[in-house]
Amino acid sequence: MKRTRTTLVLPLAGLLVVFGVAVSSALLLIGRYQHLERFEGKPLGPELVLRGARELLPPILMVACAAGLALVPTLILGEAPGIETLRPMAITVLGGLLSSAVVDLCLFPALFLRLGVSAAPELDLSEEGARPRAFADLQGARGMAHGD
């Protein structure tokens, strides 16, 4: 097969797709961990990380399987005219989806457990707590300058 610019660009586009799926899965996991910690009172630890990963296992695998199944015909008919340029992208995306699912469900929870920090305390959104102190001081100084 003759190498053309198209056969080099499509696998790069596939990498961007995989990167987007991997990042969205990681953000989903982080959001779940923070929810478990803030609203269900779970302390940051192995139980929280395992529960979060276990609860998000089906959605992460469904995204990977759905995208993978959509690319199977491209692999099967890869030498057909018009499809031969898509085969490298399909291989890249399938391999990336498989590896990103493993990373998101095995490596990422371990990294979060090791490097994660407890969720920040809830913000005070009352009348006095909603405005930062520096802003309140600025308002007071402005009022003094106008003779209020």
Summary of the structure (lengths in Angstrom):
residues: 148
radius of gyration: 24.3
end to end distance: 80.9
largest distance: 82.2
contacts: 372
relative contact order: 0.14
helix: 73%
strand: 0%
